[in-house]
Amino acid sequence: MHFIIMGCGRVGATLAISLENLGHSVAVIDQNSDAFMKLPDSFSGQQIIGTGFDRDVLRRAHIEGAEGFAAVSNGDNSNIIAARVARETFGLTNVVARVYDPTRATLYEQLGISTVAPVAWASDRVLRRLIPLGPHINTHDPVAKVSMVEVSVDERWYGRDVSDIQEATNSRVGYIVRANRGIIPSDDTIIQDGDVVHILVPTDDAAGAQHILLNPER
């Protein structure tokens, strides 16, 4: 398959190398020719000087036959514009943009553009280190308004079954991590000491579901 990457910084270069190592063809776009020095001499993909939202540049990168487009330059505005051109002008649906501003990332997700928000991701990873047993939202769909929540449940849930959790939290238990292994549970799966439960829940109800799993009524 063919992929296009806008931005040949550390992320773009690493992504390009990874895709090529997987056997895909890659075109890398950057305004600065020196940026391509991050690519190894063995890199065989296209190295195109230009902007990723220039239609002629995208055609040179063979966007008509591309499987996906990643905008990972250092500029939020450039990434979003390029992602929209790839999606709206060339009809490419597999488009991802790196957006540093978490608020804008959520907005563009609602417009159908997949985003990666490094600031939000990094702060979440730090929070997981600071509060390893606390509740965490692994992922959420801002359009469908559904979240996957990870919780190390309170010990008062031990010995109760999955259906009790689902009824109490108005959620679905997607999987359980037990002794570092994933389990796809049935309704009668019993919760055990050390289980980390991953539930699917409406985003608006996520906080309430987390509270119930951490503070169940006796």
Sequence and secondary structure as in RCSB ss.txt:
>XXXX:A:sequence
MHFIIMGCGRVGATLAISLENLGHSVAVIDQNSDAFMKLPDSFSGQQIIGTGFDRDVLRRAHIEGAEGFAAVSNG
DNSNIIAARVARETFGLTNVVARVYDPTRATLYEQLGISTVAPVAWASDRVLRRLIPLGPHINTHDPVAKVSMVE
VSVDERWYGRDVSDIQEATNSRVGYIVRANRGIIPSDDTIIQDGDVVHILVPTDDAAGAQHILLNPER
>XXXX:A:secstr
 EEEEE  SHHHHHHHHHHHHTT EEEEEES GGGGGGS TT  SEEEES TT HHHHHHTTGGG SEEEE SS 
HHHHHHHHHIIIIIT    EEEE S HHHHHHHHHTT EEE HHHHHHHHHHHHHSTTS EEEEEETTTTEEEEE
EE  GGGTT BHHHHHHHHT EEEEEEETTEEE   TT B  TT EEEEEEEGGGHHHHHHHHHS   
